[in-house]
Amino acid sequence: MVKPDFHGQFYLYVTFAIALCLTVVPLPDWAVTWRPEWIPLVLIFWCINLPQRIGIGTAWVVGILLDVLQGALLGQHAFALTIIAFLSLKLHKRLRVYPVWQQTLSIFVLIMLYQLFLLWISGIAGVSSGYWYYWLPSLSSMLLWPLIDMLLRAVRRGFGIQ
């Protein structure tokens, strides 16, 4: 009989809690537009590396938490994160073997897609954000991916998350 690993699961969800905190931490005015998309980055990492433990359900729950935390339209982030999780799970075998620079470009596309879904839903709701700097978090997330990948791999090895 397989024994569940509650210890590893706890630390896995702690990474999402840290990402939620980083999402709402106050930043100076010049840095707000560059804020990386922490939740999608963590979600993509775990979907690529632990597809049997993190999936669409986790993406939905974290998305609802993010909606509540940011006061967004309920289900907006949940929908976008669910799509990103689905794509990450479908492509996880390919993304895992890519070199870092190719992973970085793939992350850029996934984060842009995440932001596109958010923009689309906001547009349907009548809230427009037609500024060019709306896309800057995709760029900062892409640039941070190698560091996030390295840190979360260390967390995974250090706490024995499998």
Secondary structure, 3 states (H helix, E strand, C coil): CCCCCHHHHHHHHHHHHHHHHHHHCCCCHHHHCCCCCHHHHHHHHHHHHCCCCCCHHHHHHHHHHHHHHHCCCCCHHHHHHHHHHHHHHHCHHHHHHCCHHHHHHHHHHHHHHHHHHHHHHHHHHCCCCCCHHHHHHHHHHHHHHHHHHHHHHHHHHHHCCC
